[in-house]
């Protein structure tokens, strides 16, 4: 499965199959949430949240690719990501793009 954030793939002609998406909502446990809140007092990278968001993007991307594969797609073009806070310490990540089949 080829994943790109452009609306073309060099040297490939394709037909569009439709929109595909994947999402997840992730949170950290209360202990990590408390330690990260202390970090905001002194500044710096919130590594636990960074790891959480990286994991969430990977899960959302995997789910999007699985949906594309179920349509018989060879690639997903024009991939985009969106995230939103659902509650303190929890975030939703959505990956979406256009599934395509090479011709």
C-alpha positions as CSV (number, residue, x, y, z in Angstrom):
1,X,0.0,0.0,0.0
2,X,1.4,3.3,-1.1
3,X,0.5,6.3,1.2
4,X,1.2,9.8,0.0
5,X,0.0,13.3,0.9
6,X,0.0,14.5,-2.7
7,X,-2.8,14.1,-5.1
8,X,-0.7,12.1,-7.6
9,X,1.9,9.4,-7.7
10,X,4.7,9.9,-10.2
11,X,4.4,7.5,-13.2
12,X,1.0,6.0,-12.0
13,X,-2.4,6.4,-13.5
14,X,-5.3,5.5,-11.2
15,X,-9.0,5.5,-10.6
16,X,-10.4,6.9,-7.4
17,X,-12.3,4.5,-5.2
18,X,-13.5,6.9,-2.5
19,X,-12.8,8.5,0.8
20,X,-11.2,6.3,3.5
21,X,-10.5,7.1,7.1
22,X,-9.3,5.8,10.3
23,X,-9.5,7.2,13.8
24,X,-8.7,6.5,17.5
25,X,-9.1,8.2,20.8
26,X,-6.1,7.8,23.1
27,X,-5.4,8.8,26.7
28,X,-2.7,8.5,29.3
29,X,-3.2,7.0,32.7
30,X,-3.9,9.3,35.6
31,X,-0.3,8.9,37.0
32,X,1.2,10.0,33.7
33,X,-1.3,12.8,33.4
34,X,-0.3,14.2,36.8
35,X,3.4,14.0,36.1
36,X,2.9,15.7,32.7
37,X,0.9,18.5,34.4
38,X,3.9,19.2,36.7
39,X,6.1,19.5,33.6
40,X,3.9,22.4,32.4
41,X,5.1,24.4,35.4
42,X,8.7,24.3,34.3
43,X,8.3,24.0,30.6
44,X,9.7,21.5,28.1
45,X,8.5,18.7,25.9
46,X,5.7,16.6,27.2
47,X,7.2,13.3,26.2
48,X,4.3,11.1,27.4
49,X,1.8,13.0,25.3
50,X,4.1,13.1,22.3
51,X,4.3,9.3,22.5
52,X,0.5,9.1,22.9
53,X,0.0,11.2,19.8
54,X,2.5,9.2,17.7
55,X,0.8,6.0,18.7
56,X,-2.6,7.5,17.9
57,X,-1.4,8.6,14.4
58,X,0.0,5.1,13.7
59,X,-3.3,3.4,14.7
60,X,-5.4,5.8,12.7
61,X,-3.2,5.4,9.6
62,X,-3.3,1.6,10.0
63,X,-7.1,1.6,10.2
64,X,-7.3,3.9,7.2
65,X,-5.1,1.6,5.2
66,X,-7.2,-1.4,6.2
67,X,-10.3,0.3,5.0
68,X,-8.6,1.1,1.6
69,X,-7.5,-2.6,1.3
70,X,-11.0,-3.7,1.8
71,X,-12.0,-1.6,-1.3
72,X,-9.2,-3.2,-3.3
73,X,-7.0,-0.1,-3.3
74,X,-3.4,0.0,-4.3
75,X,-2.7,3.4,-2.7
76,X,-4.1,6.3,-0.7
77,X,-3.5,9.8,-2.0
78,X,-4.0,13.2,-0.5
79,X,-3.7,11.9,3.1
80,X,-4.5,14.3,5.9
81,X,-4.5,14.2,9.7
82,X,-6.7,16.0,12.2
83,X,-6.7,15.9,15.9
84,X,-8.9,17.2,18.7
85,X,-8.9,17.2,22.5
86,X,-11.8,15.0,23.7
87,X,-11.2,15.7,27.4
88,X,-8.1,16.6,29.4
89,X,-5.4,14.1,28.7
90,X,-7.3,12.4,25.8
91,X,-7.2,13.2,22.1
92,X,-8.9,11.9,18.9
93,X,-6.8,11.5,15.8
94,X,-8.3,11.1,12.4
95,X,-6.4,10.1,9.2
96,X,-8.2,10.4,5.9
97,X,-7.5,10.3,2.2
98,X,-8.6,9.0,-1.2
99,X,-8.3,5.3,-2.0
100,X,-7.1,4.6,-5.5
101,X,-6.5,1.6,-7.8
102,X,-3.8,1.6,-10.4
103,X,-4.9,1.3,-14.1
